[in-house]
Each structure stands twice: as C-alpha cells, then as structure tokens.
Amino acid sequence: MSTLTKNRLFIGALLCVIVGYVVYLEIQHQHNQLTLQADATHATVPDVAVVQPKPAPPTLAMTLPGTISAWYEAPIYAQVSGYTKMWYKDYGAAVKKGETLAEINAPGLDAQYAQAKADLQVAQAKYGLATVTADRWRSMGKSQAVSGQSVSVQNANEKSERAALDAAQHNLDHYDALERFKTIVAPFDGVVTARNISVGDYVGAGSGNLNANGTASELFTVADTHEMRLFVSVPEVFSYVLKPGLKARVTVPQYPNQVFTANFLTIAKGYDPNTRTAVTEFTIDNADQKLWPGTFASVSLSAPAEGGVYTVPTGSLVFQEKGMQVVTVDAQNKAHYKNITVGRMSDAYTEVDAGLTPTDHIINNPPADLLEGQTVRLSVPEKGYLASSSDSEEEDDE
C-alpha cells in the first residue's frame, strides 16, 4: 500500500472520530437539558410530610402547686395596754374555746375602772336627790304653791341627772369589758401555732406585742385544723373542669408516700390579670392532725376531657391575618388552607376544638411560600421525625 493511500485512510479515520465525538457531545447536551428540566419540574413541587389529627386524651390531667391553710386561723391582738403577767399556752398546745392563753397586768386600766365605779356612785346620788326634789316640787305644784315654771325646771333637772346616770353606767360597762380583755382567751377549739409574748413584755391596745425594733405582732395565733383548706391557682384553660364533685390527689413533702384526697369547695369567679389563673379552694379532712397550716402541696387534678377535640403537631399551625390555620392535602395532592379553633397549646402538640375532621391530612411544618391550591408531593418522614414529639408529649402527660 502506497503512502498516499495510508494518509487518506488516516485522515478518514480521524474525521470519523471527530464526527462521532461531536455527535456524542450533542447527545450528552440533550440529555443534560432533559435532566435539568426534570429537576426543575421536580423542584417546583415541594415535598411535604402529612399527619392526621388524633383524638385528644379522654382524661385531662395536670399537677399544680398549692398551699394548705387551716379551716379557721385567728391572730389574737391585745385590746388593752399593759404588761404580760403570765402566759399559759405555748406552741402546739391544744386549746378549747374560752380557755385562758395569757393574762395582762394593766394598772392604768384598773385605775380608770375604779374611777368609773366612783363616777357611777356620784351619778346615782345626784339622780336620787334630783328625783326626791322633783317629787316635792310636783306635789307643791298641784296645790298651786309654786309656779309651773319651777316644776318644769325640776323635772328637767331630774331627766338630766338620769341621763348622766346612764352615761356613767355605760362608761362603767366599757371599762368592765376592757377589764375582761386583760385575760386573753382562745376564740375557738384549735391549736396554738404562734406565741409572740413573754412575761413582762409590754403590749399595746390593738397593736399586739411591740418588739425591740417597734414592730407590732400578734400575741397568739390559734388555728382550727380539724379540716384544712387547700388553695390552688388554676390556669384559665383548665378552669372548665372545676365543678362540684371534683376530687384532687394531694401530696406534701413531709409525707411523700401518702396521698390525701381533697374535695372541691369553690372557685373565685374571676382571673388574676397578671397570672391568668383563678384561685380554687378544696377541703381536706385532717382528723389525724397530720397536715399543718402553711404546708406546700402538689395537687394532681384529673377530669373527663371535652369530646370532639383533636390534637395536631404545634409545628403544623399557620399564623395569618385570617387567624389560626392548618394546610390540608386533598386526593389530588393540592394544598388548601383551613381555619381552625385552637384550645390548649404545648411545645409539641396543640388541641383543636373546631375546624378539623379525623380524615384530614395536615402538612406538618408547611413551607412559608406555599400557595392555596399548589400541588405538593407527599414524602415519608424519617423514622422518629414525628414520633419524637409524640413521645415527649406522652412523657409530659405522665
């Protein structure tokens, strides 16, 4: 074979290779365009995970802090000024109504009491004289021996002395009552929970014991603890369960393994604007005197929940000017915004009172730019994506 023929064959093979390479590049270019178009088309349809509403638990349960107080609790102050003569009941003493707690020595009051007695005797003597004088003038007036004006003057003088006698008697009654206040007595059957006086302490009328820095305090505090009052501040979203017949399980720090039963008594029909809670009162039987006033209590409440309530992940909620909404997906994978009414909310799950049905498919964490009627693509979430929130919610309920 000649050299010319070899050159021609080489050039022909080279041309074939070049043409084949160009054809390959064109095919690859067309393939890349188709891939990009497919990717772009796929990207225009967002991937979403859907959940279905779950019925709310049939029982509503919550644990709240509470304070245990006595059925009656009375701080006792002095009604007379003087010095403590003796006290007879100490902390923790059981007392009966009218039993003496302490005695006060009040010499100033004793002197005023004696003066009131003397004033009464003077008034009695003056009234007796005025009565005798008036009787004589009335007798003389009948025989026209004196003028009628003179008789009227003596009648008025008798009435004046009678009024002075009544005033003296009332003044004596006043001091007699104060004299009885020298003895401090228990207002009802109960237990002495505080004693703030010692022998020789000065006490002021109406202000109790004056300590070294001039602060007044009660002499005694007596509490009736045969039954206790339990006060709990209940959030307004739970207040609908508070009604007669409701019972609460109560535990206190000093008896961690014992559960006390508290019965619903009443509720303040108004909320504190600062805490959005209502003060609720329960009663606890305390015949064994285990519970003391001022005890902190952990109060567990449970009641049947309202029907027709569903729970959805809190992340599925959409806040818009139209109110609270969720995004549902229909059979054609179209997204639709739906108005709902929410109830109690937590970090993981929210109760929906109205606007949902059990068959709704709700987008969890919907994209912010998702439009009404837009097509979406359903994706299967990774294992644990939705379960984690549910598990944590169940742990919170427990």
SESE-450967 format. One line per 3 residues: number of its first residue (from 0); their letters; for each residue x, y, z of N, C-alpha, C. Coordinates in steps of 0.2 Angstrom, whole numbers, padded with zeros to 4 digits. Layout:
// SESE-450967
NUM) a) X Y Z X Y Z X Y Z; ...
//
This chain:
// SESE-450967
0) mst) 0004 -0006 0000 0000 0000 0000 0005 0006 0000; 0002 0011 -0004 0007 0017 -0005 0006 0022 0001; 0010 0026 0001 0010 0031 0007 0004 0036 0006
3) ltk) 0002 0037 0000 -0004 0042 -0001 -0010 0038 0001; -0011 0032 0000 -0017 0028 0002 -0017 0028 0010; -0011 0027 0013 -0011 0027 0020 -0013 0033 0023
6) nrl) -0011 0039 0020 -0013 0046 0023 -0021 0047 0022; -0023 0044 0016 -0030 0045 0015 -0034 0041 0021; -0032 0035 0022 -0036 0031 0027 -0035 0034 0034
9) fig) -0029 0037 0035 -0028 0040 0042 -0033 0046 0043; -0033 0050 0037 -0037 0056 0038 -0045 0055 0038; -0047 0049 0035 -0054 0047 0035 -0056 0045 0042
12) all) -0051 0041 0045 -0052 0038 0052 -0053 0044 0057; -0048 0049 0056 -0048 0055 0060 -0055 0058 0060; -0057 0059 0054 -0064 0063 0053 -0069 0059 0056
15) cvi) -0069 0052 0055 -0075 0048 0058 -0075 0049 0066; -0068 0049 0069 -0068 0050 0076 -0071 0057 0078; -0069 0062 0074 -0071 0069 0076 -0079 0069 0076
18) vgy) -0081 0067 0070 -0089 0067 0069 -0092 0063 0075; -0089 0057 0077 -0093 0053 0082 -0092 0057 0089; -0087 0061 0090 -0086 0064 0096 -0091 0070 0097
21) vvy) -0092 0073 0091 -0097 0079 0090 -0104 0076 0092; -0105 0071 0089 -0112 0068 0090 -0113 0066 0097; -0108 0063 0100 -0108 0061 0107 -0110 0067 0112
24) lei) -0106 0073 0110 -0107 0079 0114 -0114 0082 0113; -0117 0081 0107 -0124 0084 0106 -0129 0079 0110; -0128 0073 0110 -0132 0068 0113 -0132 0070 0121
27) qhq) -0125 0071 0123 -0125 0072 0131 -0128 0079 0132; -0127 0084 0128 -0130 0090 0129 -0138 0090 0130; -0141 0086 0125 -0148 0085 0125 -0150 0081 0131
30) hnq) -0146 0076 0134 -0148 0073 0140 -0147 0077 0146; -0142 0081 0146 -0142 0086 0152 -0148 0091 0152; -0150 0093 0146 -0156 0098 0146 -0162 0094 0149
33) ltl) -0163 0088 0146 -0169 0085 0149 -0168 0083 0156; -0162 0082 0159 -0161 0081 0166 -0163 0087 0170; -0160 0093 0167 -0161 0099 0171 -0169 0101 0171
36) qad) -0172 0100 0165 -0179 0101 0165 -0183 0097 0170; -0181 0091 0170 -0184 0086 0175 -0183 0088 0182; -0177 0090 0184 -0175 0093 0190 -0179 0099 0192
39) ath) -0179 0104 0187 -0183 0110 0188 -0190 0109 0190; -0193 0104 0185 -0200 0102 0186 -0201 0099 0193; -0197 0095 0195 -0197 0092 0202 -0197 0097 0207
42) atv) -0192 0102 0207 -0191 0106 0212 -0197 0111 0213; -0201 0112 0208 -0207 0117 0208 -0212 0114 0213; -0212 0107 0214 -0217 0104 0218 -0214 0102 0225
45) pdv) -0216 0106 0230 -0212 0105 0237 -0214 0098 0240; -0209 0095 0243 -0210 0089 0247 -0213 0090 0254; -0218 0087 0256 -0221 0088 0262 -0223 0082 0266
48) avv) -0223 0082 0272 -0225 0076 0277 -0231 0078 0279; -0236 0073 0279 -0243 0074 0282 -0244 0070 0288; -0248 0073 0292 -0251 0069 0298 -0258 0070 0298
51) qpk) -0261 0065 0302 -0269 0066 0303 -0270 0068 0310; -0276 0071 0312 -0277 0073 0318 -0279 0067 0323; -0276 0068 0329 -0278 0062 0334 -0283 0064 0339
54) pap) -0287 0060 0341 -0292 0062 0346 -0288 0064 0353; -0290 0069 0356 -0287 0071 0362 -0288 0066 0367; -0284 0065 0372 -0284 0060 0378 -0291 0061 0381
57) ptl) -0294 0055 0383 -0301 0056 0386 -0301 0059 0393; -0295 0059 0396 -0295 0062 0403 -0289 0067 0403; -0292 0073 0406 -0287 0079 0407 -0284 0078 0413
60) amt) -0277 0078 0413 -0273 0078 0420 -0268 0084 0420; -0267 0086 0426 -0262 0091 0427 -0260 0091 0435; -0254 0094 0436 -0251 0094 0443 -0249 0101 0444
63) lpg) -0252 0104 0449 -0251 0111 0451 -0249 0112 0458; -0245 0117 0460 -0243 0119 0467 -0249 0122 0470; -0250 0120 0477 -0255 0123 0481 -0252 0124 0488
66) tis) -0257 0128 0492 -0255 0129 0499 -0260 0127 0503; -0259 0124 0509 -0263 0121 0514 -0264 0126 0519; -0270 0128 0521 -0271 0133 0526 -0276 0130 0531
69) awy) -0277 0132 0537 -0281 0130 0542 -0288 0131 0541; -0293 0128 0543 -0300 0129 0542 -0302 0136 0545; -0300 0137 0551 -0300 0144 0554 -0293 0146 0557
72) eap) -0291 0152 0556 -0285 0154 0559 -0285 0161 0561; -0284 0162 0568 -0286 0169 0571 -0279 0172 0574; -0276 0177 0571 -0271 0181 0575 -0275 0185 0581
75) iya) -0272 0184 0587 -0275 0187 0593 -0271 0193 0595; -0274 0199 0595 -0270 0205 0597 -0273 0207 0604; -0269 0211 0608 -0272 0214 0614 -0277 0220 0613
78) qvs) -0282 0220 0617 -0287 0225 0617 -0286 0230 0623; -0281 0229 0627 -0279 0234 0632 -0271 0234 0632; -0269 0240 0635 -0262 0241 0635 -0259 0239 0642
81) gyt) -0254 0236 0643 -0251 0234 0649 -0245 0229 0648; -0243 0226 0654 -0238 0221 0653 -0240 0214 0654; -0237 0209 0651 -0239 0202 0652 -0237 0200 0659
84) kmw) -0243 0198 0662 -0242 0195 0669 -0240 0188 0668; -0243 0184 0664 -0242 0177 0663 -0245 0174 0657; -0241 0169 0653 -0244 0166 0648 -0245 0158 0650
87) ykd) -0250 0155 0647 -0251 0148 0649 -0251 0143 0644; -0251 0145 0637 -0251 0140 0632 -0246 0142 0627; -0242 0137 0626 -0236 0138 0621 -0237 0135 0614
90) yga) -0232 0135 0610 -0233 0132 0603 -0236 0125 0603; -0240 0124 0599 -0243 0117 0598 -0248 0115 0603; -0250 0119 0608 -0254 0117 0613 -0261 0117 0610
93) avk) -0265 0112 0612 -0272 0111 0610 -0276 0115 0615; -0281 0119 0613 -0285 0123 0617 -0292 0123 0615; -0296 0124 0620 -0304 0124 0620 -0306 0131 0619
96) kge) -0312 0132 0616 -0315 0139 0616 -0315 0142 0623; -0313 0148 0624 -0313 0152 0630 -0308 0150 0635; -0303 0145 0633 -0298 0144 0638 -0293 0149 0638
99) tla) -0290 0151 0644 -0286 0156 0645 -0279 0155 0642; -0276 0160 0638 -0270 0159 0635 -0265 0163 0639; -0267 0169 0641 -0262 0174 0645 -0266 0179 0649
102) ein) -0263 0182 0653 -0266 0187 0657 -0261 0194 0657; -0264 0199 0656 -0261 0206 0656 -0262 0210 0662; -0257 0213 0665 -0257 0217 0670 -0258 0224 0668
105) apg) -0263 0227 0669 -0265 0234 0667 -0267 0239 0672; -0262 0241 0676 -0264 0246 0682 -0267 0252 0680; -0265 0255 0674 -0269 0261 0672 -0276 0260 0671
108) lda) -0278 0254 0668 -0285 0252 0666 -0288 0251 0673; -0285 0248 0678 -0288 0246 0684 -0290 0253 0687; -0286 0258 0687 -0287 0264 0690 -0293 0268 0686
111) qya) -0294 0267 0680 -0299 0270 0676 -0306 0266 0678; -0305 0260 0679 -0311 0256 0681 -0314 0258 0687; -0309 0259 0692 -0311 0261 0699 -0314 0268 0698
114) qak) -0311 0273 0694 -0314 0279 0693 -0321 0279 0691; -0322 0274 0686 -0329 0274 0683 -0334 0271 0688; -0332 0267 0692 -0336 0265 0698 -0338 0271 0702
117) adl) -0333 0275 0704 -0335 0280 0708 -0339 0285 0705; -0338 0287 0698 -0342 0291 0694 -0349 0289 0694; -0350 0282 0694 -0357 0279 0694 -0361 0281 0701
120) qva) -0357 0280 0706 -0360 0281 0713 -0362 0288 0713; -0358 0293 0711 -0359 0300 0711 -0366 0302 0707; -0366 0299 0701 -0372 0300 0697 -0378 0297 0700
123) qak) -0377 0291 0703 -0383 0288 0707 -0386 0293 0712; -0381 0296 0716 -0383 0300 0722 -0386 0306 0719; -0383 0309 0714 -0386 0315 0711 -0393 0314 0708
126) ygl) -0394 0308 0705 -0400 0307 0702 -0406 0305 0708; -0403 0302 0713 -0408 0301 0719 -0410 0308 0722; -0406 0312 0722 -0408 0319 0725 -0412 0323 0720
129) atv) -0411 0322 0714 -0415 0326 0709 -0422 0323 0709; -0422 0316 0710 -0429 0313 0710 -0433 0315 0716; -0430 0315 0722 -0433 0317 0728 -0436 0325 0727
132) tad) -0431 0329 0725 -0433 0336 0724 -0439 0337 0719; -0438 0334 0713 -0443 0334 0708 -0450 0332 0711; -0450 0326 0715 -0457 0324 0718 -0460 0329 0722
135) rwr) -0456 0333 0726 -0458 0338 0731 -0461 0344 0727; -0457 0346 0722 -0460 0352 0718 -0466 0350 0714; -0467 0344 0712 -0473 0342 0708 -0479 0342 0713
138) smg) -0478 0340 0720 -0483 0340 0725 -0485 0347 0726; -0480 0351 0727 -0482 0358 0728 -0485 0361 0722; -0484 0359 0716 -0487 0362 0710 -0494 0360 0710
141) ksq) -0496 0355 0713 -0503 0353 0712 -0507 0357 0717; -0504 0360 0722 -0508 0364 0726 -0507 0372 0725; -0504 0373 0719 -0503 0380 0717 -0498 0384 0721
144) avs) -0494 0380 0725 -0489 0383 0730 -0483 0386 0726; -0481 0383 0721 -0476 0386 0717 -0478 0386 0710; -0474 0390 0706 -0476 0391 0699 -0475 0385 0695
147) gqs) -0478 0384 0689 -0477 0379 0684 -0470 0379 0681; -0467 0385 0680 -0461 0385 0678 -0456 0382 0682; -0457 0383 0689 -0452 0380 0694 -0452 0372 0694
150) vsv) -0459 0370 0693 -0459 0362 0692 -0456 0360 0686; -0457 0363 0680 -0454 0361 0674 -0446 0361 0675; -0443 0366 0678 -0436 0366 0679 -0434 0360 0683
153) qna) -0437 0358 0688 -0435 0352 0692 -0436 0345 0688; -0442 0345 0684 -0442 0339 0680 -0437 0338 0675; -0435 0344 0672 -0429 0344 0668 -0423 0342 0671
156) nek) -0422 0344 0677 -0416 0343 0681 -0415 0335 0683; -0421 0332 0684 -0422 0325 0685 -0420 0321 0679; -0422 0323 0673 -0421 0320 0667 -0413 0320 0666
159) ser) -0410 0326 0667 -0403 0327 0666 -0399 0323 0670; -0401 0322 0676 -0397 0318 0681 -0398 0310 0679; -0404 0309 0676 -0405 0302 0674 -0400 0300 0668
162) aal) -0400 0305 0663 -0395 0304 0658 -0388 0304 0660; -0386 0308 0665 -0379 0307 0667 -0378 0300 0671; -0383 0298 0674 -0383 0291 0677 -0382 0286 0672
165) daa) -0386 0286 0666 -0385 0281 0661 -0378 0282 0658; -0375 0288 0657 -0369 0289 0654 -0363 0286 0658; -0364 0287 0665 -0359 0284 0670 -0360 0276 0669
168) qhn) -0366 0273 0669 -0367 0266 0669 -0363 0263 0662; -0364 0267 0657 -0361 0264 0650 -0354 0265 0651; -0351 0270 0654 -0344 0271 0654 -0341 0265 0659
171) ldh) -0345 0263 0664 -0343 0258 0668 -0343 0251 0664; -0348 0250 0660 -0348 0244 0656 -0343 0244 0651; -0341 0250 0649 -0335 0250 0644 -0329 0247 0647
174) yda) -0327 0250 0653 -0321 0248 0657 -0322 0241 0660; -0328 0239 0661 -0329 0232 0663 -0327 0227 0658; -0329 0229 0651 -0327 0225 0646 -0320 0225 0645
177) ler) -0316 0230 0645 -0309 0231 0644 -0306 0227 0650; -0309 0227 0656 -0306 0223 0661 -0306 0215 0659; -0311 0213 0656 -0311 0206 0654 -0306 0204 0649
180) fkt) -0304 0210 0645 -0299 0209 0639 -0292 0208 0642; -0291 0209 0649 -0285 0208 0652 -0283 0200 0652; -0288 0196 0651 -0287 0189 0650 -0288 0187 0643
183) iva) -0283 0185 0640 -0283 0183 0633 -0285 0175 0633; -0291 0174 0629 -0294 0168 0628 -0294 0165 0621; -0294 0159 0620 -0295 0156 0613 -0302 0157 0610
186) pfd) -0302 0159 0604 -0309 0161 0601 -0312 0154 0599; -0309 0149 0598 -0312 0143 0596 -0308 0137 0598; -0310 0131 0597 -0306 0125 0598 -0301 0125 0593
189) gvv) -0294 0123 0595 -0289 0123 0590 -0282 0122 0593; -0277 0124 0589 -0270 0123 0591 -0267 0130 0591; -0263 0131 0596 -0259 0137 0596 -0253 0136 0591
192) tar) -0253 0140 0586 -0247 0139 0581 -0242 0145 0581; -0244 0150 0586 -0239 0155 0587 -0240 0158 0594; -0234 0160 0597 -0234 0163 0604 -0229 0169 0603
195) nis) -0230 0175 0603 -0226 0180 0602 -0225 0185 0608; -0226 0182 0614 -0226 0186 0620 -0222 0182 0626; -0219 0186 0630 -0215 0183 0636 -0218 0187 0642
198) vgd) -0216 0184 0648 -0218 0188 0654 -0215 0194 0654; -0218 0200 0656 -0215 0206 0656 -0215 0210 0650; -0217 0207 0645 -0217 0211 0638 -0223 0216 0639
201) yvg) -0222 0222 0636 -0227 0227 0635 -0231 0226 0629; -0238 0226 0630 -0242 0225 0624 -0246 0231 0623; -0248 0233 0617 -0252 0239 0616 -0259 0237 0614
204) ags) -0264 0241 0615 -0271 0240 0614 -0271 0240 0606; -0274 0235 0603 -0275 0234 0596 -0269 0233 0592; -0263 0233 0595 -0257 0233 0591 -0252 0227 0593
207) gnl) -0255 0223 0597 -0251 0217 0599 -0245 0218 0603; -0240 0214 0602 -0233 0215 0606 -0229 0219 0602; -0226 0224 0605 -0221 0228 0602 -0214 0225 0604
210) nan) -0210 0223 0599 -0203 0220 0600 -0198 0226 0600; -0192 0224 0600 -0186 0229 0601 -0186 0234 0596; -0188 0232 0589 -0187 0237 0584 -0194 0241 0583
213) gta) -0199 0240 0588 -0205 0244 0587 -0210 0241 0583; -0209 0235 0580 -0214 0232 0576 -0219 0228 0580; -0225 0229 0578 -0231 0225 0581 -0232 0219 0578
216) sel) -0234 0214 0583 -0236 0207 0580 -0241 0204 0585; -0245 0199 0583 -0250 0196 0587 -0247 0193 0593; -0251 0192 0598 -0249 0189 0604 -0249 0181 0603
219) ftv) -0254 0179 0600 -0255 0172 0599 -0258 0171 0592; -0257 0165 0589 -0261 0163 0583 -0264 0156 0585; -0271 0156 0584 -0274 0149 0585 -0277 0147 0579
222) adt) -0276 0141 0577 -0279 0138 0571 -0283 0132 0572; -0289 0132 0569 -0293 0126 0569 -0291 0121 0563; -0288 0115 0565 -0286 0111 0560 -0289 0104 0559
225) hem) -0295 0104 0562 -0299 0098 0561 -0300 0096 0553; -0301 0102 0549 -0301 0101 0542 -0297 0107 0539; -0294 0105 0533 -0290 0110 0531 -0292 0113 0524
228) rlf) -0290 0119 0522 -0292 0122 0516 -0286 0122 0511; -0287 0120 0505 -0282 0119 0500 -0283 0124 0495; -0278 0129 0494 -0279 0134 0489 -0274 0133 0483
231) vsv) -0277 0133 0477 -0273 0131 0471 -0275 0137 0465; -0270 0139 0462 -0271 0144 0457 -0271 0140 0450; -0277 0139 0447 -0278 0135 0441 -0278 0140 0435
234) pev) -0274 0138 0430 -0275 0142 0423 -0282 0142 0420; -0283 0147 0417 -0290 0148 0414 -0292 0143 0409; -0287 0140 0405 -0288 0135 0400 -0291 0128 0404
237) fsy) -0289 0127 0410 -0291 0121 0414 -0297 0123 0418; -0300 0129 0419 -0305 0130 0424 -0311 0127 0422; -0313 0125 0416 -0319 0122 0415 -0320 0115 0418
240) vlk) -0315 0112 0421 -0315 0106 0424 -0317 0106 0432; -0317 0113 0434 -0318 0114 0441 -0325 0115 0443; -0328 0109 0446 -0335 0109 0447 -0337 0105 0453
243) pgl) -0342 0105 0456 -0344 0101 0462 -0343 0094 0461; -0340 0090 0465 -0339 0083 0464 -0332 0081 0462; -0328 0086 0460 -0321 0085 0458 -0317 0084 0464
246) kar) -0312 0079 0463 -0308 0077 0469 -0300 0078 0466; -0296 0080 0471 -0289 0080 0469 -0285 0076 0473; -0279 0074 0470 -0274 0070 0474 -0269 0074 0476
249) vtv) -0267 0074 0483 -0263 0079 0486 -0257 0075 0489; -0251 0078 0488 -0245 0075 0492 -0241 0081 0495; -0238 0080 0500 -0235 0085 0504 -0227 0082 0505
252) pqy) -0223 0087 0506 -0216 0085 0506 -0214 0080 0512; -0218 0082 0518 -0216 0078 0524 -0219 0071 0524; -0224 0069 0519 -0227 0063 0518 -0227 0061 0511
255) pnq) -0221 0060 0508 -0220 0059 0501 -0224 0052 0498; -0225 0048 0503 -0228 0041 0500 -0235 0041 0502; -0238 0046 0505 -0245 0046 0507 -0249 0051 0502
258) vft) -0255 0049 0500 -0259 0053 0496 -0265 0055 0500; -0267 0062 0500 -0273 0064 0503 -0278 0066 0498; -0284 0065 0500 -0289 0067 0495 -0292 0074 0497
261) anf) -0293 0078 0492 -0296 0085 0493 -0302 0085 0489; -0307 0088 0492 -0314 0089 0488 -0315 0096 0486; -0317 0097 0480 -0318 0104 0478 -0323 0108 0482
264) lti) -0322 0114 0484 -0327 0118 0488 -0329 0124 0484; -0325 0128 0481 -0327 0134 0477 -0322 0137 0473; -0323 0141 0469 -0318 0144 0464 -0320 0152 0464
267) akg) -0315 0156 0464 -0315 0163 0463 -0318 0164 0456; -0323 0167 0455 -0326 0168 0448 -0323 0174 0445; -0316 0174 0444 -0313 0179 0441 -0305 0177 0441
270) ydp) -0302 0180 0436 -0295 0178 0434 -0290 0184 0436; -0285 0182 0439 -0279 0187 0440 -0276 0189 0434; -0277 0195 0432 -0274 0198 0425 -0267 0197 0424
273) ntr) -0263 0196 0430 -0256 0195 0429 -0254 0188 0428; -0258 0183 0431 -0256 0176 0430 -0261 0172 0426; -0267 0175 0425 -0272 0172 0421 -0274 0165 0424
276) tav) -0274 0166 0431 -0276 0160 0435 -0282 0162 0439; -0286 0157 0442 -0292 0158 0446 -0290 0154 0453; -0291 0157 0458 -0290 0154 0465 -0295 0149 0466
279) tef) -0294 0143 0467 -0298 0137 0468 -0297 0134 0475; -0303 0133 0479 -0302 0131 0486 -0305 0123 0486; -0301 0119 0489 -0303 0112 0491 -0303 0111 0499
282) tid) -0306 0106 0501 -0306 0104 0508 -0302 0097 0509; -0299 0097 0514 -0295 0090 0516 -0297 0089 0523; -0299 0083 0524 -0301 0080 0531 -0294 0079 0535
285) nad) -0294 0082 0541 -0287 0082 0545 -0288 0079 0552; -0293 0074 0552 -0294 0071 0559 -0288 0069 0563; -0283 0066 0559 -0277 0064 0562 -0272 0069 0563
288) qkl) -0273 0076 0562 -0269 0081 0563 -0262 0081 0559; -0262 0077 0554 -0255 0076 0550 -0254 0083 0547; -0258 0086 0544 -0257 0092 0540 -0257 0098 0544
291) wpg) -0252 0103 0543 -0251 0109 0546 -0253 0115 0542; -0255 0120 0545 -0256 0126 0540 -0249 0129 0537; -0250 0131 0531 -0244 0134 0528 -0240 0129 0524
294) tfa) -0242 0122 0524 -0239 0117 0520 -0239 0118 0512; -0234 0117 0509 -0234 0117 0502 -0237 0110 0500; -0241 0110 0494 -0244 0104 0492 -0243 0103 0484
297) svs) -0242 0097 0482 -0243 0096 0475 -0249 0093 0473; -0253 0096 0469 -0260 0094 0468 -0261 0091 0461; -0264 0085 0461 -0265 0082 0454 -0272 0082 0453
300) lsa) -0274 0085 0447 -0281 0085 0445 -0282 0081 0439; -0288 0078 0439 -0290 0074 0433 -0297 0074 0432; -0299 0075 0426 -0307 0075 0424 -0308 0073 0417
303) pae) -0314 0071 0415 -0315 0069 0408 -0314 0075 0404; -0311 0074 0398 -0310 0079 0393 -0316 0080 0389; -0316 0086 0386 -0322 0088 0382 -0321 0084 0375
306) ggv) -0327 0081 0373 -0327 0077 0367 -0326 0082 0360; -0324 0078 0355 -0323 0082 0348 -0317 0086 0348; -0312 0085 0352 -0306 0089 0352 -0301 0084 0349
309) ytv) -0297 0087 0345 -0291 0083 0341 -0285 0087 0343; -0279 0083 0342 -0273 0086 0343 -0269 0085 0337; -0265 0091 0335 -0260 0091 0330 -0254 0094 0332
312) ptg) -0248 0092 0328 -0242 0095 0330 -0242 0103 0330; -0239 0106 0335 -0239 0113 0335 -0236 0116 0329; -0231 0112 0326 -0227 0115 0320 -0232 0115 0314
315) slv) -0237 0112 0314 -0242 0112 0308 -0246 0118 0308; -0246 0122 0313 -0250 0128 0314 -0248 0134 0309; -0252 0138 0306 -0250 0143 0302 -0254 0149 0305
318) fqe) -0250 0155 0306 -0252 0161 0309 -0253 0166 0303; -0259 0168 0302 -0260 0173 0297 -0266 0178 0299; -0267 0183 0295 -0271 0188 0297 -0278 0185 0297
321) kgm) -0280 0180 0294 -0286 0177 0295 -0287 0173 0301; -0282 0172 0305 -0282 0168 0311 -0278 0162 0311; -0279 0157 0315 -0276 0151 0315 -0278 0146 0310
324) qvv) -0273 0144 0306 -0275 0139 0301 -0270 0133 0301; -0272 0128 0297 -0268 0122 0295 -0269 0121 0288; -0264 0118 0285 -0264 0116 0277 -0265 0109 0276
327) tvd) -0271 0108 0273 -0273 0101 0272 -0271 0099 0264; -0271 0092 0263 -0269 0090 0256 -0275 0086 0254; -0278 0087 0248 -0284 0083 0246 -0281 0077 0242
330) aqn) -0286 0073 0238 -0284 0067 0235 -0280 0069 0229; -0280 0075 0226 -0276 0077 0220 -0269 0080 0222; -0268 0079 0228 -0261 0082 0231 -0261 0090 0230
333) kah) -0267 0093 0231 -0267 0100 0231 -0268 0103 0238; -0264 0108 0240 -0264 0111 0247 -0270 0116 0247; -0273 0116 0253 -0279 0120 0255 -0278 0122 0262
336) ykn) -0279 0129 0263 -0278 0132 0270 -0285 0131 0273; -0285 0129 0280 -0291 0128 0283 -0291 0132 0290; -0297 0135 0291 -0297 0139 0298 -0299 0134 0303
339) itv) -0296 0135 0309 -0297 0131 0315 -0298 0135 0321; -0300 0132 0326 -0301 0135 0333 -0296 0131 0338; -0291 0134 0341 -0287 0130 0345 -0289 0131 0352
342) grm) -0287 0126 0356 -0288 0126 0363 -0281 0126 0367; -0280 0121 0371 -0273 0121 0375 -0268 0120 0370; -0262 0124 0371 -0256 0123 0367 -0250 0121 0372
345) sda) -0246 0117 0369 -0240 0115 0372 -0234 0115 0366; -0228 0114 0368 -0222 0115 0364 -0223 0110 0358; -0226 0104 0359 -0226 0099 0354 -0232 0098 0351
348) yte) -0238 0098 0355 -0244 0097 0352 -0249 0102 0354; -0254 0103 0350 -0260 0108 0351 -0266 0105 0350; -0271 0107 0355 -0278 0104 0354 -0282 0109 0350
351) vda) -0286 0106 0345 -0290 0109 0340 -0297 0108 0342; -0301 0113 0344 -0308 0112 0346 -0313 0112 0341; -0311 0115 0335 -0316 0115 0329 -0312 0116 0323
354) glt) -0315 0114 0317 -0312 0115 0311 -0309 0109 0307; -0308 0103 0311 -0304 0098 0308 -0309 0091 0309; -0307 0087 0304 -0311 0080 0304 -0305 0075 0305
357) ptd) -0307 0069 0307 -0301 0064 0308 -0298 0062 0302; -0301 0063 0296 -0299 0061 0290 -0294 0066 0286; -0294 0072 0289 -0289 0077 0286 -0282 0075 0286
360) hii) -0279 0076 0281 -0271 0075 0280 -0268 0082 0281; -0265 0083 0286 -0262 0090 0288 -0254 0090 0286; -0252 0095 0283 -0245 0096 0282 -0241 0098 0288
363) nnp) -0236 0095 0290 -0233 0096 0296 -0227 0101 0294; -0226 0107 0297 -0221 0112 0295 -0222 0114 0288; -0227 0117 0286 -0228 0119 0279 -0223 0124 0277
366) pad) -0221 0124 0271 -0217 0129 0268 -0220 0136 0269; -0216 0141 0270 -0219 0148 0271 -0221 0151 0265; -0219 0148 0259 -0221 0151 0252 -0226 0147 0249
369) lle) -0229 0142 0253 -0234 0138 0250 -0241 0141 0248; -0243 0141 0242 -0249 0144 0240 -0255 0140 0240; -0261 0143 0241 -0268 0139 0240 -0268 0136 0234
372) gqt) -0270 0129 0234 -0271 0126 0228 -0265 0123 0225; -0259 0124 0228 -0252 0122 0225 -0252 0115 0225; -0249 0112 0220 -0248 0104 0220 -0242 0103 0225
375) vrl) -0242 0098 0229 -0237 0096 0233 -0235 0088 0232; -0230 0086 0235 -0228 0079 0234 -0227 0076 0241; -0230 0071 0242 -0230 0068 0249 -0224 0064 0250
378) svp) -0221 0065 0255 -0215 0061 0257 -0216 0058 0263; -0212 0052 0264 -0212 0048 0270 -0207 0051 0275; -0208 0053 0281 -0203 0056 0285 -0199 0050 0288
381) ekg) -0193 0052 0290 -0188 0048 0293 -0191 0045 0299; -0189 0039 0301 -0191 0036 0307 -0189 0040 0313; -0194 0042 0317 -0193 0046 0323 -0194 0053 0322
384) yla) -0195 0056 0316 -0196 0063 0314 -0203 0065 0318; -0208 0062 0318 -0214 0064 0321 -0215 0060 0328; -0212 0054 0329 -0213 0051 0335 -0209 0054 0341
387) sss) -0204 0058 0339 -0201 0061 0345 -0205 0066 0349; -0209 0070 0345 -0213 0075 0348 -0219 0071 0352; -0221 0066 0349 -0227 0062 0352 -0224 0059 0359
390) dse) -0218 0056 0358 -0216 0053 0364 -0215 0058 0370; -0212 0064 0368 -0211 0069 0373 -0217 0071 0376; -0222 0072 0372 -0229 0074 0375 -0232 0069 0379
393) eed) -0231 0062 0378 -0233 0057 0382 -0230 0057 0389; -0223 0059 0388 -0219 0059 0395 -0222 0065 0399; -0223 0070 0396 -0226 0076 0399 -0232 0075 0403
396) de) -0237 0071 0399 -0243 0069 0402 -0242 0065 0408; -0237 0060 0408 -0236 0056 0413 -0233 0060 0419
//
